[in-house]
Amino acid sequence: EMLRSLVGSEMCIRDRVYIFTNGNGRMVVGTKTYSVSTGDIVLIPDGDFHKVWNEGEDDLIFTCVFDGGRNH
């Protein structure tokens, strides 16, 4: 079965952005919920909870870009 969501995380040690390149879904960042689709860019501030759900038939594809290095 296709993965429909990612486990939520509060482990941001740096700001990051998610760049959505295919599909549509929903993303929670902090206390706000966003509809996301191809071409959207979402900022996740350091320390904010975030989670992504695929709500379409197609794969929801995104790239996560971190501010600076990553230690894990």
Accessible surface in RSA format (square Angstrom, percent):
REM  Atomic radii and reference values for relative SASA: ProtOr
REM  Chains: A
REM  Algorithm: Lee & Richards
REM  Probe-radius: 1.40
REM  Slices: 20
REM RES _ NUM      All-atoms   Total-Side   Main-Chain    Non-polar    All polar
REM                ABS   REL    ABS   REL    ABS   REL    ABS   REL    ABS   REL
RES GLU A   1   215.54 123.7 125.76  95.1  89.78 213.8  64.21 124.2 151.33 123.6
RES MET A   2    86.36  44.7  66.31  43.9  20.06  47.8  72.22  61.4  14.14  18.7
RES LEU A   3   127.16  70.8 107.96  77.2  19.20  48.3 113.31  79.6  13.85  37.3
RES ARG A   4    92.89  39.0  87.82  44.8   5.07  12.1  51.59  70.5  41.30  25.0
RES SER A   5    35.81  30.3  26.42  35.3   9.39  21.6   4.73  10.1  31.08  43.5
RES LEU A   6    68.33  38.1  66.60  47.6   1.73   4.3  68.33  48.0   0.00   0.0
RES VAL A   7   140.45  92.4 120.57 109.2  19.88  47.9 123.78 107.6  16.67  45.2
RES GLY A   8    21.46  26.5   0.00   N/A  21.46  26.5   2.23   6.1  19.23  43.1
RES SER A   9    33.72  28.5  28.61  38.2   5.11  11.8  26.32  56.0   7.40  10.4
RES GLU A  10   117.85  67.7 100.34  75.9  17.51  41.7  24.15  46.7  93.70  76.5
RES MET A  11   131.10  67.9 121.45  80.4   9.65  23.0  91.97  78.2  39.14  51.9
RES CYS A  12     7.18   5.4   0.00   0.0   7.18  16.9   0.00   0.0   7.18   7.7
RES ILE A  13    92.35  52.6  72.16  53.8  20.19  48.7  76.03  54.8  16.32  44.3
RES ARG A  14    69.73  29.3  65.61  33.4   4.13   9.8  17.68  24.2  52.05  31.5
RES ASP A  15    57.56  40.3  55.14  54.9   2.42   5.7   8.47  19.9  49.08  49.0
RES ARG A  16    25.28  10.6  22.12  11.3   3.16   7.5   3.16   4.3  22.12  13.4
RES VAL A  17    40.02  26.3  39.98  36.2   0.04   0.1  39.98  34.7   0.04   0.1
RES TYR A  18    15.81   7.4  15.81   9.0   0.00   0.0   0.00   0.0  15.81  19.5
RES ILE A  19    56.10  31.9  56.10  41.8   0.00   0.0  56.10  40.4   0.00   0.0
RES PHE A  20     1.20   0.6   0.00   0.0   1.20   3.1   0.00   0.0   1.20   3.4
RES THR A  21    73.87  52.5  54.61  55.4  19.26  45.9  51.31  68.9  22.56  34.1
RES ASN A  22    53.47  36.9  53.47  51.7   0.00   0.0   6.87  16.5  46.60  45.0
RES GLY A  23    14.02  17.3   0.00   N/A  14.02  17.3   7.94  21.8   6.08  13.6
RES ASN A  24    73.10  50.4  73.02  70.6   0.08   0.2  17.23  41.5  55.87  54.0
RES GLY A  25     4.60   5.7   0.00   N/A   4.60   5.7   0.47   1.3   4.13   9.2
RES ARG A  26    84.19  35.3  84.19  42.9   0.00   0.0  23.24  31.8  60.95  36.9
RES MET A  27     0.00   0.0   0.00   0.0   0.00   0.0   0.00   0.0   0.00   0.0
RES VAL A  28    24.81  16.3  24.81  22.5   0.00   0.0  24.81  21.6   0.00   0.0
RES VAL A  29    10.74   7.1   6.73   6.1   4.01   9.7   6.73   5.8   4.01  10.9
RES GLY A  30    27.36  33.7   0.00   N/A  27.36  33.7  16.76  46.0  10.59  23.7
RES THR A  31   142.57 101.4 104.01 105.4  38.56  91.9  86.45 116.1  56.12  84.8
RES LYS A  32   128.64  62.8 124.77  76.6   3.87   9.2  73.58  66.2  55.05  58.6
RES THR A  33    82.67  58.8  51.57  52.3  31.10  74.1  30.14  40.5  52.53  79.4
RES TYR A  34    86.73  40.5  82.74  47.1   3.99  10.4  62.92  47.3  23.81  29.3
RES SER A  35   105.98  89.6  80.52 107.5  25.46  58.7  40.94  87.2  65.05  91.1
RES VAL A  36     3.59   2.4   0.88   0.8   2.71   6.5   1.77   1.5   1.81   4.9
RES SER A  37    47.26  39.9  47.26  63.1   0.00   0.0  22.22  47.3  25.05  35.1
RES THR A  38    85.58  60.9  66.07  67.0  19.52  46.5  56.26  75.6  29.32  44.3
RES GLY A  39    57.88  71.4   0.00   N/A  57.88  71.4  35.26  96.8  22.61  50.6
RES ASP A  40    50.96  35.7  47.44  47.2   3.52   8.3  11.25  26.5  39.71  39.6
RES ILE A  41   114.42  65.1  83.93  62.5  30.48  73.5  83.93  60.4  30.48  82.7
RES VAL A  42    15.81  10.4  12.79  11.6   3.01   7.3  15.81  13.7   0.00   0.0
RES LEU A  43   103.05  57.4  89.52  64.0  13.52  34.0  89.52  62.9  13.52  36.4
RES ILE A  44     0.00   0.0   0.00   0.0   0.00   0.0   0.00   0.0   0.00   0.0
RES PRO A  45    51.80  37.8  51.69  47.1   0.11   0.4  51.80  42.8   0.00   0.0
RES ASP A  46    83.68  58.6  63.88  63.6  19.80  46.8  17.59  41.4  66.09  65.9
RES GLY A  47    41.67  51.4   0.00   N/A  41.67  51.4  24.19  66.4  17.48  39.2
RES ASP A  48    46.55  32.6  44.18  44.0   2.36   5.6   2.46   5.8  44.09  44.0
RES PHE A  49    72.46  36.3  69.32  42.9   3.14   8.2  69.32  42.0   3.14   9.0
RES HIS A  50     8.16   4.5   7.51   5.2   0.65   1.7   4.28   4.4   3.88   4.5
RES LYS A  51    52.53  25.6  50.41  30.9   2.12   5.0   7.52   6.8  45.01  47.9
RES VAL A  52     5.20   3.4   4.78   4.3   0.43   1.0   4.78   4.2   0.43   1.2
RES TRP A  53    54.49  21.9  54.35  26.3   0.14   0.3  39.40  21.0  15.10  24.5
RES ASN A  54    14.87  10.3   7.64   7.4   7.24  17.4   5.52  13.3   9.35   9.0
RES GLU A  55    95.81  55.0  64.15  48.5  31.66  75.4  26.67  51.6  69.14  56.4
RES GLY A  56    11.95  14.7   0.00   N/A  11.95  14.7  11.63  31.9   0.31   0.7
RES GLU A  57   168.21  96.6 146.42 110.8  21.79  51.9  64.48 124.7 103.73  84.7
RES ASP A  58    96.43  67.5  90.51  90.1   5.92  14.0  14.59  34.3  81.84  81.6
RES ASP A  59    81.08  56.8  75.65  75.3   5.42  12.8  14.74  34.7  66.34  66.2
RES LEU A  60    25.16  14.0   4.57   3.3  20.59  51.8   4.57   3.2  20.59  55.4
RES ILE A  61    86.68  49.3  83.80  62.4   2.88   6.9  86.68  62.4   0.00   0.0
RES PHE A  62    54.11  27.1  31.96  19.8  22.15  57.6  31.96  19.4  22.15  63.4
RES THR A  63    72.86  51.8  68.83  69.8   4.03   9.6  47.25  63.5  25.61  38.7
RES CYS A  64    39.33  29.8  18.43  20.6  20.90  49.1  16.55  41.9  22.78  24.6
RES VAL A  65    70.75  46.6  66.24  60.0   4.51  10.9  69.11  60.0   1.65   4.5
RES PHE A  66    49.43  24.7  31.21  19.3  18.22  47.4  31.89  19.3  17.54  50.2
RES ASP A  67    93.62  65.6  82.75  82.4  10.88  25.7  21.40  50.4  72.22  72.0
RES GLY A  68    56.68  69.9   0.00   N/A  56.68  69.9  36.78 100.9  19.90  44.6
RES GLY A  69    48.89  60.3   0.00   N/A  48.89  60.3  37.82 103.8  11.07  24.8
RES ARG A  70   128.43  53.9  95.77  48.8  32.67  77.8  26.74  36.5 101.70  61.6
RES ASN A  71   127.43  87.9  91.14  88.1  36.29  87.4  33.26  80.0  94.17  91.0
RES HIS A  72   126.19  69.0  75.59  52.5  50.60 129.4  93.11  96.0  33.08  38.5
END  Absolute sums over single chains surface
CHAIN  1 A     4691.6       3647.8       1043.8       2505.7       2185.9
END  Absolute sums over all chains
TOTAL          4691.6       3647.8       1043.8       2505.7       2185.9
